[in-house]
């Protein structure tokens, strides 16, 4: 069974940047889409962005123009470039994969992103 592993989280000041990575152990093409979700303290997990096998992307309004999702199929890796970070971006960020069952059934362990003012 494929596994997902996030990395790249950390502490950054307002306006700073971070790049998250999600390494897929297995064939990334076994999934029809990859996504990033996040969960802030005492809030529900929310979807942030999706990238399909064809490279089509979609974003939650709160991050449009600041975050960019991309993928390197040769490296079985999905990235989330986060620029102009805000305090409200503070959360645990999770990588997820959607298989043929069309559900986000594969998840990483999460990586903490903290934005300080």
C-alpha positions as CSV (number, residue, x, y, z in Angstrom):
1,X,0.0,0.0,0.0
2,X,1.3,3.4,-0.9
3,X,2.5,5.8,1.8
4,X,2.7,9.5,1.9
5,X,5.3,11.5,3.8
6,X,5.3,15.2,4.2
7,X,8.3,17.4,5.0
8,X,9.3,21.1,4.9
9,X,7.2,22.5,7.7
10,X,8.5,24.9,10.2
11,X,8.4,28.3,11.9
12,X,8.3,31.4,9.7
13,X,7.5,35.1,10.1
14,X,4.5,36.8,8.5
15,X,5.3,37.4,4.8
16,X,7.8,34.6,4.6
17,X,7.8,31.5,2.5
18,X,7.9,27.7,2.9
19,X,7.9,24.8,0.5
20,X,6.2,21.6,1.6
21,X,7.0,18.3,0.0
22,X,5.0,15.1,-0.2
23,X,6.9,11.9,-1.2
24,X,4.7,9.1,-2.4
25,X,6.2,5.6,-1.9
26,X,4.9,3.8,-4.9
27,X,3.6,4.9,-8.3
28,X,2.2,8.4,-8.1
29,X,0.1,7.6,-11.2
30,X,-1.9,5.1,-9.2
31,X,-3.7,8.2,-7.9
32,X,-5.9,10.4,-10.1
33,X,-5.3,13.4,-7.9
34,X,-3.2,14.7,-5.0
35,X,-4.2,17.3,-2.5
36,X,-3.1,19.3,0.4
37,X,-5.4,19.8,3.4
38,X,-4.7,21.7,6.7
39,X,-6.0,21.7,10.2
40,X,-5.6,24.7,12.5
41,X,-5.9,24.3,16.3
42,X,-9.5,23.7,17.3
43,X,-10.8,23.8,13.7
44,X,-11.9,21.2,11.3
45,X,-9.5,19.9,8.6
46,X,-10.0,21.9,5.4
47,X,-9.1,21.3,1.8
48,X,-6.4,23.7,0.4
49,X,-5.5,22.6,-3.1
50,X,-5.7,19.8,-5.6
51,X,-3.5,18.8,-8.5
52,X,-4.6,16.1,-11.0
53,X,-2.5,13.7,-13.0
54,X,-2.9,16.1,-16.0
55,X,-1.6,19.0,-13.9
56,X,-4.9,20.8,-13.4
57,X,-5.0,22.7,-10.1
58,X,-7.6,24.2,-7.9
59,X,-7.3,26.3,-4.7
60,X,-9.3,27.5,-1.7
61,X,-9.9,31.2,-2.1
62,X,-7.9,32.0,1.0
63,X,-4.6,30.9,-0.6
64,X,-5.1,31.9,-4.3
65,X,-2.3,34.0,-5.5
66,X,0.0,33.0,-2.6
67,X,0.2,29.2,-2.8
68,X,1.3,27.0,-5.7
69,X,0.9,23.3,-6.0
70,X,3.1,21.3,-8.3
71,X,4.2,17.8,-8.9
72,X,7.4,16.0,-10.1
73,X,6.2,12.7,-11.4
74,X,9.8,11.4,-11.9
75,X,10.4,12.0,-8.1
76,X,6.9,10.8,-7.0
77,X,6.7,14.1,-5.2
78,X,4.1,16.8,-4.8
79,X,5.0,20.3,-3.6
80,X,3.2,23.2,-2.0
81,X,5.0,26.5,-2.4
82,X,3.6,28.9,0.2
83,X,4.4,32.6,-0.2
84,X,3.2,35.7,1.7
85,X,2.3,33.6,4.7
86,X,-0.2,34.9,7.2
87,X,-0.8,34.0,10.8
88,X,-4.0,32.4,9.8
89,X,-2.0,29.9,7.6
90,X,-0.8,28.3,10.8
91,X,-1.9,24.7,10.8
92,X,-0.8,21.1,10.4
93,X,-0.6,20.5,6.6
94,X,-1.5,17.0,5.3
95,X,-0.9,15.5,1.9
96,X,-3.6,13.3,0.6
97,X,-4.1,11.0,-2.5
98,X,-7.3,10.0,-4.3
99,X,-7.4,6.6,-5.9
100,X,-9.8,5.0,-8.3
101,X,-12.4,4.8,-5.5
102,X,-12.6,8.6,-5.8
103,X,-12.0,9.2,-2.1
104,X,-9.1,10.8,-0.2
105,X,-8.2,7.5,1.4
106,X,-4.4,8.0,1.6
107,X,-2.9,10.5,4.0
108,X,0.5,11.5,5.3
109,X,1.2,12.1,9.0
110,X,1.2,15.9,8.6
111,X,3.8,18.6,9.0
112,X,3.4,21.7,11.2
113,X,3.5,25.2,9.7
114,X,3.6,28.0,12.2
115,X,3.5,31.7,11.1
116,X,4.5,34.2,13.7
117,X,3.7,37.9,13.7
